[in-house]
Amino acid sequence: MNIVKLARPEIQALTAYDAAAQVDDTIRLNANESPLSGSVGKFRRPLNRYPEVRPQRLQAALAKRFECRADQLLVTRGSSEAIDLLIRAFCIAGVDNVLTSSPSFEMYRHFAIIQNAENIQVPTLAENDFAIDVDALINACTSNTKIIFVCSPNNPTGASLPRAELLRLLDARKSSSVVVVDEAYIEYGTESSAVDLLEQHPNLMILRTLSKALGFAGARCGAVVASADAIGMLNAVQAPYALATPVVECVEDAMQSVQLALAEQAVAGVIAERERLMAVIRDFSFVKKVWPSEANFFLIRVDNAELVMQRTAEQKVLLRDFGCSLPDCIRISVGSHQDSKRLLSALETLAEARL
């Protein structure tokens, strides 16, 4: 089954923008570019020229890292652009719906609203460590469910979807829905990437990002990995020249083996710090629950989230609470050892005040 057939008919018929040709060692008078090259920054490519419509060298480097073919990957402006592209490509406004677990990454719902696609949310249970219930997802699907987003490890709960459960979901919806696995935090967990399932499961699509494990959130670079046909379709939907030259060159440099080795060390350090921090925080009397996590953050429940947020903010430490959606729950990102020291100091003052 070719999942392109699940896309909106007008998207299936869409062709990519026919950009001006870019040929090295030629005089380019075909793209209305300025002949004056700006002097800001030191880049390998002149900024008076448009970047490549699609950055081929970067695409190849990311495909190597994510262990797929280059024609199975589209470079995007972070995972957020990929989510937007997918919903616009597959969902007919006012007709189709997007299915997600809840709580999960808020941008799935955000971009569904923009496209006027219904967002069906399937709750997960705190007492089950927010495990994603695949049977509940399948049962919640309708004939108009075009996309199922699975964030694994999930944000903000830190729970991963076991591969056997993902396979059940893919098989159940193989000709009806695209299953998008958001692997933004995959490097911090124990589950391997689902990329090796692409050939056998054409309804699978995968989101990857450089924001977390690579530490390049400010570069806004990610990727969607899928069948070559699906990538070809998304290529027609994405705006031309989507990636700016400074970003392309920055990420090309980040893909060098030395930088990747440093990033791998940093991930190991975050995992170790996560486990240490969770163990310490678990012992505070006002902390009622610390959920297991396979991400670079973890979720806790406290007696009074407002008070904890106030006290940590006074110490210039910012955390994230989720208000009514997860009452008295706070998500803590894992920073450096020094960051953890500041956090624990703030929490200790709160504990002492309660004695």
Secondary structure, 3 states (H helix, E strand, C coil): CCHHHHCCHHHHCCCCCCCCCCCCCCCCCCCCCCCCCCCCCCCCCCCCCCCCCCCHHHHHHHHHHHCCCHHHEEEECHHHHHHHHHHHHHCCCCCCEEEEEECCCHHHHHHHHHCCCEEEEEECCHHHCCCCCHHHHHHHCCCCEEEEEEECCCCCCCCCCCHHHHHHHHHHCCCCCEEEEECCCHHHCCCCCHHHHCCCCCCEEEEEECCCCCCCHHHCCEEEECCHHHHHHHHHHCCCCCCCHHHHHHHHHHCCHHHHHHHHHHHHHHHHHHHHHHHHHCCCCCEEEECCCCCCEEEEEECCHHHHHHHHHHCCCCCEEECCCEEEEEEEECCCHHHHHHHHHHHHHHHHHHC
